[in-house]
Amino acid sequence: MKTLWQAFRILVWLTIVTGLAYPLAMTALSQWLFPKQANGSLLERDGRVVGSALLAQRFDDPRFFHPRPSACDYQTIPSGASNQGPTSLNLRDQITTRAAALLAEGAKAPIPPDLLTASGSGLDPHISPQAARFQMERVVKARKLSAAQKERLAELIARQTEPPQFGIFGEPRVNVLLLNLDLDRLSSLP
């Protein structure tokens, strides 16, 4: 009976420490040190939340830059990869279909790989600078941008390009939502 009572006390103590105290302390610390990130890095426009800088969202309108394809249709609950390898006929068919759709929009080959393949989570908010430049002509045509606006759009893509993290991890990347928000501002300029 003594052992059972000790086990029960340890269970209660560990539940309080690891189930309540630690999560509450980490939540308070993250809210204090990183409030924007702790609340989902939400982006607002005109006082309305338009998305998160951390998650991709669908942009089908040709007037906007499109993110990478998503195996989970940009939904957070079932997020994940397709688990299809390089020998998968289904993956090959998906890539062929995506390439045909991009070429039908008037794009010219070669198509950047990140516009043909989904990310591991299906929610990657970034594309490569090459993928952004690849889509530029479609956006310019759809928005009927002038030559001067097209130049500013190219500068905007360069400005929105983030370097590898800490200068060594990953590749240069462009956040699609941030780029599209800036694109709306650019389009309203003469």
Buried (B, 14 or more C-beta within 10 A) or exposed (E): EEEEEEEEEEEEEEEEEEEEEEEEEEEEEEEEEEEEEBEEBEBEEEEEEBBBBBBBBEBEEBBBBBBBBBBBEBEEEEBEEBEBEEEEEEBEEBBEEBBEEBEEBEBEEEBBEBBBBBBEBBBBBBBBBBBBBBBBBBBBBEBEBEEEBBEBBBEBBEEBBBEEEEEEEEEEBBBBBBBBBBBEEBBEEE
